[in-house]
Amino acid sequence: MRKCIELPLLGKVLLASMKHLKMLFLLLAAFVVIFTGLNGWKDGQGPGDDPAYVQSAYDYWHKGAHPGAITWSPGYVALMSPVVGILGKETGYKVWRFAVLFGVSMLIYVAFQRMFGSAWVGFVMALYSQMLMQPYASPSLQALLGLLYLACLVLLVGKERYLGFVFAILLNSVFVSGAAATVLFAFGVFCLIFYPRWLFSLRFFAQFAVGVALFTVVLQHFEYDISKYPTATAQRGRAGLYHQLSLYILASGRSTPYLLPGEDDPKLHPVDEYHRHLNAIERYYLDKFGQTEGELRDKSQDARWPAVLLDWPWLIEKDPELMRGYAREVVRTLVEDSALTAFEAVRPYDRGPSWKRLLRNLVVMATVVAITLLPLLRLRDGKPKLLERVSLPSRLQALFALSCFSTLIPLILVKPLPIYFPPLIPVYLLILAVVSVVIAKALGRLPKRPMQLRRKVIGDEVDV
């Protein structure tokens, strides 16, 4: 009797597995077309700092040369090194980026299918993620960080069952990007408030201990002194801040009065405008702050303030007009550039007025929501009914998604450029999926969290 019962269940499992494999194959086929259409196999595709990371990965594989500091993403370099080392810097990077970007799409399908209980929701969101422009224009480091966040969302489907592994992943994600540290801290605070019993359990400590052990091994391998991490992080943050500040000094015309005669003549100095103004920018720094850019970012300028603030209080005190203007530039970049650009479709929009770009984004979002929810419904007795018993993410998953927004805090202190936003794409898609399911549930007149149907089988309860 038990075999007769188990065989149909095994058949259902196999059918479900085949369904997911078909979905993943379709996603792979779509991604091959999209990646090729965007010239993903063309030479010289590494944006931002990726060429430096590729060289570091190549040297690490062939010479054993370690990345210079923990803040320079040694985990990213180590993971990339076999691909780059074996296939070469150019081909290896293309294959690596293809694998990372498709890995994000695949994990979006897995995570969303499990969170919402609907393969359709997972498929639509995974396919849409392939059509977003920013991951192709940003260093693949950012996409890898998003992939790690997705792995956490997959594990959180089991609620507290794998919570320790989630914290282990976040801890070691620091080796990929320091942004993971803010997510680790924020999510830890949320769990202490809402789920303290889960954190102080033997299962959590056993799982998290695995992550701590791996973290320690990596530190020993690369010979890093973890006690210097806060100082190194603040120093790199200041480097980013002062570089962006220099660009703003140029763009706002503040460096022009400090130019020497002929210094800005492109005929005499055939380089870009920024490099022609470098000496003038340095004179501006010396006049306003008494030090050069390199000296300013080398150490914190006022011990009264936490290093995490990156000299903002001191800079405001020294040159309030400059910092007020730069603060407005930060807000403009966040609202008009990053918030619109980070989630635009693969076909780049023209750089028209912000309201037009916002309208286009809203139309695309509404279209994605409609495509997601319509197949979940059908008319019955003249009223829409829900076809699939979809569910909503748990509060724990929602808190994790909210924790991901904590990465905006250090970005705002420097400058929230769109290239740093790909890790937030899973959260953006999660919002769209939640909106779709909520609308579907409202139209279907079903409870927010419908009870699962159960049937009795020889004294055991089996989910239907």
N, C-alpha and C positions, 0 to 999 in steps of 0.2 A: 504494500500500500504506500509506504513512504517513497519508494522509487517512482511510483506512478505520479506522486505529487511533486517530487523533485524535478522530474524531467521537463514538465511544462514550465516550471520556474527557470530551469537552465536554458530552455529555449527562448524565454523572454529576455534573459540576460544577454544571450548571443545576438538576438535581434536588435536589442538596444545598443550593443557594442558595434554591430555593423552600421547602424544608423549614425552613430558618432563618427565612425571611421569615414563614412561617406561625406559627412559634413566637413571633416578636417581635410579630406582630399579636395573637395570643392574650394575650400579656403586656400589651400596650397596652390591650386591651379589659378585662382583669381590673383593671388599674390605674385606669382611668376609673371603674369601679364602686366600687372601694375608696376612692379619693380623694374621690368624691362622697359616699359613705356616711359618711365621716368629716368631712363639712361643710367639705371643702377649698375650696369656692367661697364660703364664708360670709365676711362682712366681718370685719376685725380678727383675722386668723389669725396674725399675726407674733409668735412667741414670743421671749422673751429680749431680746437687743440688736437683733433684726432691724428693728424700727421705726426705730431710729437709722441703721442701714445703708441702709434704703430711702430715708430722707430724704437721706442723703449721696449715694446713687446718683442721685436725682432732681436734686439741686443740681449734681452733676458733669455730668450730661447737658445741663441747661438753662443753667447759669451757668459751667461749667468750674471749679467750686470743688473743689479737691483735698482728699481725706481728710487729717485733721490729722497723722497720724504713720504710719510704716510698720507699726507694730504694730496699727493699726486696719484691717487687711485691705483695702488699696487695690485689690488684684486682684479681690477679691470685689465691691467697689463698682463697679469698671470693667466687669466682665462683666455685672453686673445692670443697669447704667445704661441700655442701649438699650431693654430691655424695660420698665423702670419709666418711663423718659423718654417713650416713645412711647405706652404704654397707660395711663399714670397710676400713681400710687403703689399704690392698692389692687388694681386689676385686674392691673397689671404684676407685683406681687409674687406673686399667685396663679398666674399663668401661669409665672413664673420658678420657683416652688417645684415646680409640677407637672412642668416640664421637667427640673429637677435630680433629683427623686426618681425619675421614670421613667428618666432617664439612668442612674442607679445600677442599676436593675433590668435595663436593657438590657445594660450593660457586665458585670454579673454573669453573664448568660447567655453573652455572647461569651467572657469570660475563662474561665469554668468549662467551657464546651463545648470550648475549645481545650486547657485544662490536662488535662482528664480524657478527652478524646476521645469524649465522649458528650453528645449534644444533650439527652437526658433529664435527666442530672445538672444541666446548665446551666439547663434549664427549671424544674425543681423548686426549685432554690436561688434563682433569680430571682423565682419566684412567692412563695416563702416570705419573701423580703426585703420584698415589698410588704405583708406582714401583720405586720411588726414595728412596735411602737407608737412607739418612741422617735424615729425620724426625723420623724414628724409633730408631735412635741411639742418638738423642738429647732430652733434657728435653722438655716436651710438652708445656712448656711456649713459646718456640720459634714458635711452630706450631700455638698456639693461637694468637700470634702477627701477623703471616701471615694471619690468618683467619680475623682479624680486618682490615688488609690492603685490603683484597679481598672485604670486606663489603664496604669499601670506593670506590673501583673500580666499584662495582655494582651501588652505588648511583651516581657516576660520569657519568653514561650513560645518565642521565638527564641533564648533563652539570651544569649550575648554579642553577638549580631547587632545588637541595639538597646539595649545596656546604657548607652551614652552618653546616649541620649534619655531613659532612665529617670532618670538623675541630673539631666538638664536639667529634667525635669518637677518633680522633688522640689525643686530649687533655686528654681524660680519659684513653687512652691506655698507658699513662705514668705510671698508676698504675699497668700495666702488665709488662712493660719493659721501662727503660729510653731511649732505642733506638728510641722509638716513638717520643721523643722530637726533635730529629734531623730531622725526617721526617716532623713533624709539622712546624718547622722553615723553612726548605728548600722549602716545598710546599707553605708556606705563602709568601716567597720571590718571587717565580715564579708567584703566583697569583697577587701580588702587581705590578709586572712588566707587565704582559700580560692581566690581567683581573681586574684592580683596581675598575671598576664600579660595578662588581659583589660583591666585598668585602664590599663596602660602600652602601649597600642596606638594606632596612627594613627587607626583607625576610632573608638575611644572618644573621643579628643581632638577629632576633627572634629565628632562629634555633640554632645559636651558644650559645645563652643565656640558652637554655635547657642543653647544655653540660656543661656550666659554673656552672649552678645550681647543676647538678649531681656531678661535681668535688668538689664543696664546701661541699655538703652533705657528700661525702666520707671522705674528710679531717676532718670534724667535728666528724664523727663516729669513725675514727681511732685516733683522737686527734693528728693530725700531724700539725707541724708548717711549712707552705710552704716556709717561708723565709729561712729555713735551708736546703731546697732541693738542691740548687747549691753546698753548702759545703758538704752535705752528698753524692751527686753524685760524686764529685771530690775525696772524701775519698774512696769511693768504687772503683773508677777507679784506684786510687793509689794502693789499696789492690791487685787488679788484676795484675797491672803492676809489683809490687815488687815480687809477687808470681811467675809469669812467669820469671822474671829476676833471681830469685833464682834457678829455674829449669835450666835456661840457664847457670848460674854460675857452676852448677853441671855438666851439659852435656859438657861444653867446657873445663872441667878439671881445672877451676880456683880455686875450693875449695880444691883440693887435697893437695897443699902445706900447707894448714892451718889445716890439720888433725893432731891430736895428736896420738902418738904410740898406735896401737891397736884399735883406734876409728872406723876404717872401717872394722874391722874383723867381718864377719857375724856369726862366732861361738860365739863371745862374745856378739854381739848385733844382735839377730835374727829378724831384721826388714828390710824393703827395703832400697836400697842404698840412697835414698833421705833423709830419717830420720836419717840414720847413718851420713850423711854429714851436718845435720842441724847446729850443733855447729860450724863446719868449715865455713859454709856459713855466719854465724853470725860474725865470726872473720874477714872474708873478708869484710863484710859491715863496721865493726868498723875500719878496717885498711884503707879502701878507702874513706869512707864517715863519719866516726866518730860517727855513730849511728847504732843501730840494725835495722833489717827489720821492726819490729813493730813500732819503733820510727820514722822511715822514712815515713811510709805510714800514720802515724797518722795526719800529717799536711803538708801543702805545704812548701817546703824548701827554696823558693826564691820568695819573694813578688814582685819582678820586673816583673815576668812572670805571665800570666793568669793561674788560677788554672786548666783550661780545658786542658792545655798542659801536665799535670801530671808529673811535675818535669823533663821532658826531657831535657830542656836547662841546668838545674843545673846538672843533671847526666852527660851530655856530657862534661861539664866543669870540673867536678871532675874526671871522668874516661872515657876519650874519646875512648880508645881502647875497653873497655867493650861495650859501646853503639854502636860503629861501628859494632861490631860483632853481637850485638843483633838486630840492624837494618837489617842486612843481613838475620838474622834468621826470622824476621818478613816478609820480602819480600819472602823468600823461603816458609814459611808457607802459605802465601796468594796464591802464584803461583802454587807451586808443591803439596800442600796438600789441602787447602780449595777449590780453584777453580776447582780442579779435583774431589775431594771427594764429595763436596756438591751436585753435580748433577749426581752422578753415579746411575746406576740402582740398584734395590733391591738385586740382586745377586752380592755380593761384588767382586770386581776385585782383582786379586793378586797385591801385592805391587811391581810390576816390575818397569822398567824405566819409567820416566815421559812421554817420547814420546810415549810409547806403550799405556799408560793409556789415553793420549790425543787422540790418534788415535781411540781407542775404543769409547771414548765419542763422537767423531765426527761421527763415523759410526752410533751410536745410534741416535744422533741428526738428521742425514740425513734420517735415516729410519723413524723417527717420522714425519719429514717434508713430506716425500713421502706419508706416510699413511694418513696424513692430507689433502694434496692437491689433490691426485688422484681421490677420489670420488666426488670432486667438478667439475671435468671436464668430457666431453664426446666428442667423435669425431663427427663432423658435416661437411659434404663436405670435408672430409679429413683433417680438422683442429680442434684442441681442442677448445671447447666452455665452458664457465662457466655455470654450472648447477644452482648454487645458487647465488643470488645477494648479495654476501658477501661484507662487508665494512671493513674499517680499524678503529682502535681506534682514538678518537678525540685527538687534541693537548693537551687538559686538562688532559686526561687520560695518555698521554705520559709523560707529566710533572710530574704527580703523580708518575709514575713508575720510572722516573729519580730521584725524591726526595728520593725514597726508598734506592738508592745507598748511600745516605748521612750517613747511619748507618755504612758504612765501615770506616769513619773517626775516630770515637772513638775506633773501633775495631783495627785499625792499630796502634793507640797509645798504646794499651795494647798488643794484639796478636790476629790476625784474625783466630781463630780456627774454624774448619768446623761446630761445634755444634751451632754456632751463625748464620748460613746461611739459615736455613729453611724459615725465613720471606722473603728472596729474591727469593724463588722458583716461586711464581707467576710472578715475573718480568722475570725470565728465560723462563718460559713457554710462556709469552707474546711475547718475542722476537722470539721464535720458531713459534708461530702462525702467527705473522706478516710476517716472511719470507715465510711461506707456502702460505699465501693469496696473497702476492706480486707476487710470482712465478705463482700462479694460474691465477691471473689477467693478467700477462704478456703473459702467454700461451693462455689465452682466448681472448686476444686483446680487453679488455674492459677498459673503463676509470678507473682511480684510485678510484674515488668516483662516481659510476653510479647514475643517477637520478632515483628516484622512479617513477614507472608507476602509473598513477592516472586515475580514471574514475569518471564521473559525476553521482551522485545519488540524484535526486530531489534537485538540487542546492548545495548539499554538496559534498566536495571532500573526497573520501575514498581511503586510501592506498591499493594498491594491492600487 
